[in-house]
Amino acid sequence: MTEQHRVVVVGGGYAGVMAANHLRLDETVDVTLINPRPNFVERIRLHQVVTGSDDSVVDYQSILGAGIRLVVDSATRIDAASRRVELGSGETLDYDYLIYAVGSTGAAATVPGAAEHAFPISEFEHAEPLRAAVAGAAADAPIIVVGAGPTGIEVAAELAEEGRRVTLVCGSVLGPYLSTAGRRAAAKRFAKLGVTVLDGPGAVVTAVGPAAVTLADGRELPSAVTIWTAGFAVPDLAARSGLTTDPIGRLLTDETLTSVDDPHIVAAGDASAPSDVPLRMSCQAAIPLGAQAANTVLSRIAGTEPAVLNQAFTGQCISMGRDAGLIQLAHLDDRVMPLYVGGRVAASIKEAVCKGTVAFLAREARKPGSYFWLKGGKRQRRLAEAVALP
């Protein structure tokens, strides 16, 4: 009788679903996927939920391969010594290998008043309350978006395109990842939409009230709805389980994505920190990481040496409303180029990317091993640079 190998995947986002599907290359692997929600959430569409242009929900039946067991529950602790996952329901799951793919969430708002008076938009559960708050505000009511990364830019543009009066408080700079040319294009689009963009040293929120925000330079801005998009964090499951993490809680691994503590635990996605030099948090990184984490597990089961991490970036896709977008191009190692694509063409590309991510997962569910990813991101150069830093 063929020995079966139990693999538990913790987290049903982009990395977790890809990993679970890819594991089916080996018929001796029994795959269990743990996720707190019964449906897959397209986090890259959450800004669309606010205006009602998309619900960001996909049925797991359409993207999970046959035979994968879905457990709708929360993992509360990983008992590495016993190879067991403890669940919020009180149940436990034993494993031979575990793939840690818990993803990321919004950073805790530590600015006074932000937790009480600002709306986050990093999780599916945040989107509907925010949508209701916006719908309940007067048509000309001022809306403040705090944070000018991709999420802040997309939320601000989506609301402004609906005719809302939006101010984007950047913190320091509009689109920190963007090139100078890309940043100018974003500013031009916001000017067309009527968005007020505040950047520079004084454009840092120091307090949030029920009807206004206060900036570092003393300005007080009226706000009927304040939306908080500043920063990302990761769940603390690894730290609570006694596993080694980086300073923000990502599971520390080697270059094969294997935990530095335990060869039976492999990580993928936003909550992984290979060699303490993590990739940029994004579904662009998470999906290939999921496939590579699965390959590491499959190699260990087969008794072969796992391959080291090898993947590349192409840039960043940002929606700027339904009618425009911004595609910031980058070198394979994620250094930005001065080149970008904007306007309606970029909007079409962004929509194709959003559809493509789900299509990749669905295809891997139907045909394990069909997914391929861009490689050659010069990972060794990045590692050398990280070691050289003081």
N, C-alpha and C positions, 0 to 999 in steps of 0.2 A: 504494500500500500504506500502511495506517495505521501511523504510528509508535508503537511500543510503549515504555512507560515502566517502568523497573525500580525497584520500591520494596521495600526491605528493612526489615522490622520486627524490631528486636532486643528480644526478651522476649515470652514467650507467656503473660503473666498477664492480668488483667482489662483493662488499658489496651491491651496489645498485640493481644489477640484482637479487641477491638472495632475497633481501628484497621484491622487487616487485613481484617476483614469489610466495614467501611464503605468502604474503598478500591475495592471491587468495583462501586461506582456508576459508575465509568469503565471501560469494557471494554478500553481501551488500556493499562491498568495491569497489569503482571505482579507479583504479590505473593509475596514469600518471607518466611516467619516463622522466626526462629531462636530455639530454646529448648533448654536443656540437658536437659530431661526429655521423654519421649515422650508424657506425659499432662498434661492441665491439672490444676493443684492448686487446690482451693478453700481458700485460706489462712484464710478466716474460719471454717473448720470444723476446723482442726488440733487444737483442744482436744478435739474429739470423738474423734479418733483415739486419744488417750491412754486413753480408757475404752471404746473399741470401738463407740461408737454411730454412727460414720460413718467411711468410709475417705478422704474428702476428694478423691477422684480422679474426674476426668471424662475420657472419651475425646475426643480432639481431633476425631475424625470427626463427633461430634455437635454441635460448636460452631464449626467452621471451614467457611467457604463453599467451594463447588466451585472448583477451580482454584488455590487457595492452596497453595503448596509449603511443607511443613514440613521444616525442617532441624534434626535433633536434634544439637546441638553447642553449644559455648560461644563467644561472641564474645570475643576476647582484645585486639583493638585496632581502632579505627576510623581508617583513613587518609583523612582528609577531603580532602587535596590530590588524591589519586587516586580518590576516591569508591569506596573498597573496604573491606570488612570482613574482618579476619583471624580465622580460627577456630582453636579448640584442636586440631582434627584436622590442621591445617596447610593446609587448603583456604582459598580466598578467595572472596568474593562481591562482584561489582561492583554499583553502584547508581546510579540517577539521583537518588533521594531516599531518605533514611533516617529512620525513626521510632524514636526512642530511648525504649524502654519497659521498662527493666530492673528496675523495681520497687524494693522495699526488703527489708531483712533485719534481724535483731536486731543491736543495737549490740554491739561487742566488749566482753566483760566484762573490765574493767581492775582490779576489786577483787581483792586477793591471794587466790589459791586458787579463784576462781570459774571460770576456764577449765578447771581440772583436775577440780573436784568438783561443779559445778552443771550441770544439763541445760538447754540452750536449747530453745525451742519455736517458733522463727520460720520454720523451713523444714520441708518434708515429710520430709527425711532425719532430722530431729531427733525426729519424733513416735514412731517405732517403738522406738528405744532408750529413750526416756522411758517408753513404755508397758511395756516389758520390765522396767525398773527398778522401776516402781510395782508391777507384778504380782509381782515377786520379793521385795518388802518385806512384812513381817508386817502383818496386817490392822489392827493398832493402832499401827503405826509412825508416828512424827511426820514429816509432810511440810511443807517450807517452800516457799512461793511468794514470790519476790522481785519486787516491782513491782506496782502496783495500777492500771495502766491497763486498757483493755478485755481484753487478753490475760491478764493476771494475774488479773483478776476472773473471767473465764470458766473458766480452768484450775482455780482454787481452788474455784469453785462446782461444777464438773463432778466433781471428785474427792470433795468433801464429800458430794455427793448419793449417791455410791457407798459412803458410810460411812467414808471415810478421815478421819484426824485431821489437819486442815490448819491451818497458821498462815500468814496473809497479811501479809508485811512491806511496808508501803506506801511507805517511803522518806520521805514527808512527809505526803501526804494520800490518802485513799481516793478513787479516781476523779477525777483532776485536772480532767477536762473537765466533770464533772457539776455540776449546780446543787446548792445546799444541800439542797433537798428530795430530789433524786435520790440524793445521797450518803446521806441518812438512810434512804432506801428500800433501798439496797444494804446498808447496815449491818444493817438489820432482817432482811433475807434471810439474811445471813451468820450472824447470831445464831441464826436458826431452824435453819440447817444445822450449827451447832456450830463454825463457823470462828472462830478467834481472829484478830482484826484488830489489828495494831500500827501506829499512825501517830504523827505528831509528829516533832520534830527528832531525837529519839534513835533513831527506827526506821529507821536507815540501816545497811545491811550494810557492814561494814568488812573482813571476812575470811570466807572459806568454807573449811571443813575437810571431811574425809571423813565426819564424823558430827555436825557442828555448824556453826552460823553465829554470828558475833560482830557485835553491833550497836555503834553509835557511843556509846551510853550505857554500854557495858561488859557488857551482858547477853550470855550465851551460850545459844543455843537448840539443843537436840538436833535432829538432822535425819537421817532415814534416806535421804531423797531431797530434794535441793534443786533447785528449778526457777527458772531465771533468765528473767524477762520484761521487764527494765528497759531501755527505750529502743530506738530504731530507727536504722538506718544505711542507706546505699545502696551498691551496688557501685561500685568505683572505675574502671569502664571509661572514663567520660568524661575523668577526670583523667589516666589512663594514656595516653589518646589525644591529650592536649594541648589539650583543649577547656576553655573557661571554665566553672567551677563555682562554687557557693556554698560556704561554709565546710565543709559536711558532704559535699560531692561531688555534689550535684544539678546537672544541666545547666542553666546559666543561659540563659534565653530572653527574648524580648520577649513582648508580650501576644498575639501570634498563635501562640505556642509554638515559634517559630523560634529556633534557636541564635543567640546574639549573634555567633558566629564565622563561621557558614556558613549561607546561605539554603537549602541542600540537606539540612540536618539539622533535624528537628522532634522535640520531646519531648512525652511524655505520662506521666501517672501519678506515682507516689511519687518518682521520680528526676528530676522536672522542677521548675524554680524560675522561674516566670514573673515577670519584673521583680524578681527576688530577693525576692518575697513569695509563697512557695509555698502551695498549698492543704494542708489537713490530710491527712496520709497515710491513705488509706482506699479501699476499692473504690467507695464512694459518690462519691469524687472521680475515681478512675481511669477508670471506664467513660466518663463524659462527656468527660473529657480525651482519651481515645482517639479518640472520634468527631470531636472538634474538631481534633485533630492531623491526622487523615485529611483533613478538610475543608481545612486549610491546604495540604497537599500537592496536593490536587485543584485548589485555586484557582491554585497556582503553575503546575501543568501547563496549566491553561486560560488562563493569562495574566491572571487577575483578582486583585484585592486580597483577601488573606485577611481573614476576620473576626477581631476580637479576642475573647479569652476571655470567655465569658459563661455562668456556671453558678452554682447555688445549693445550699445544704445544707438538710437538714431536721432533723438531729440525729444521734444515735448510738444504735445498737441493740446491746445487750449480753445475752448468754445468762447466766443464773444457774442453770445446771443444765437438765435437760430439762423441768422442771415450772414454771419461772418465768423471767422476763426483766425487763429494764429498758430502756425506750425514753425516752431523754432528748431532749426536743423543743428545737429551736433556731430562731432567726431565720434568714432566708435567707442572711445573711452569716456564719453559723456562731456567732453569739453565743447562748449558752444561755438558754432561758427557765426560769422556775421550775417549769414543767409537765413531767410525766413520766407514762408508763404503766408499770404494774408487773404482777407476778403472771403467771397463766396466759395472760391476754390478750397480754401483752408477749412471752411465749414463742412464742405462735402467730404474732405479727407478725414476730419475729426469724426464725423458720423460713421464713415466706413470703418475707422479704427474701433469705435465703440461696438459696432456690429461684429467686427472681425474677432474681437476678444472672446465673445460668446461663441462664435462659430468655431474658433480653435478648440474650445472646451468640448463642444458638441461633437466635433469630428473625432477628437481623441477618445470620446466615449464610445463612438461607433467602431473606431479602428485604432486601438492602442498602438503607439509608436509612429503614428502619422505626423505628429507635431514636430516641426523643426524650427530652430531659432538662429538668429544672427550671432556669429561668433567673432572672436578676434579683437576684443576690447582692450588688449594690452594690460591685462590684470597685473602682470608681474611688475610693470612700470609703476602702477599705482601703489603696489605694496612697497616697492623700494622707496618711493616718495614718502609714504607714511612712516616707514622706519627712520628716514632721515630727518623727520620733523623733531624739534626739540621737545 
